[in-house]
Amino acid sequence: FGAALHPIVGFANSWTYFVGKLSTAAIGIHVFVTLMQAINPALAGYNALMLDTLIVCTFVALNLFNLKTGRNINYIFIVLKLIPILFVFFTALFLFDRSHFTVESFTWSGLPASMTFVIFAFAGFEASCSLSKLIIDPEKNGPRAILISYIITLTILMCYQIGFFGILGSALGSLSSYREAFPVLIQKFMPGHEGMQWFLRAITLSGIAASSLGSSYGVIYSNFWNLHALAQQNFLIASPVFLRKNRFGTPMACVIAAGIIIVCYQWFSWGNIVPLQQISAAGNLTAYTISVFSFLVLCLRNKRHKHLAFFASLSCFILYSSIIATGFSCGFMPLFIFFGIIAAGLAMFMGKKVVSTQTR
């Protein structure tokens, strides 16, 4: 949509999504490391950020292989991430308490500031757009993949959240970290059985860790193609370098650049995932807003789907308001850094255009 208006709009859309989405990978890897340190005390003695960097290097190496390798790895992650989800659903069959759902149990004042994290939780279905060139019959199967994956994600997320709250209720609000949620749930499910509690805690936290790791791998695998697409338009400095592929058909420089950005995110946040969630939500939302704005302009030109474009634009306004509200609660520094990176990308684009014009 953005490129249909002007090349700089298309560039801003792809660059914003590429840079913002990589913070999601940084979050997933760090969550994996901290959960594994909670399960295995032997890992607790190692610096978490150093382990993060080691995993990023491993993922960069794996992503230098072909699609079949990535697909098989993701199948393993999907199976592992089902473990904690199914455990919550099973526990809810016995411990679900409808009395937790009262007006008093909802903290409505926290809704605006929490919207950023909701945006972060819902993101991911759009990755099929980046992989559309690798999908068979993309014009038909691309939109189908987006709609089906979004519906599945939304359904599972809502059932999971409702089940968790139905079991623990307002006790969730007293936890100091997301890492405590499953141990408290397991303790309520099997009180007095410390050995079994430890086993279930290890299994479920390992599943969550694998889920985080799998999402990170998927983000890296799908997202570096956005950088490759910008190089195809000669919008990047040294675009030919980013176009060069290895014998597996992978643009090596794009994968390495993505890995470097992820490592920078991890060391910038210093183990705090909240700033990275802000950057991820801002990246997804900004890219979505640019697409919606472009879609709105095209609809007004063609006099079609104007109502759909209007409501999409309204959703962008509401969601951006939540981003601002989160900034007041958690600080604006991550957003300043993110939009600084976007400005640097636009400066690179404009510089390339000036050089191209002078060459002609």
Salt bridges, closest charged atoms under 4 A:
ASP52 OD2 - HIS30 ND1 2.71
GLU126 OE2 - LYS21 NZ 2.99
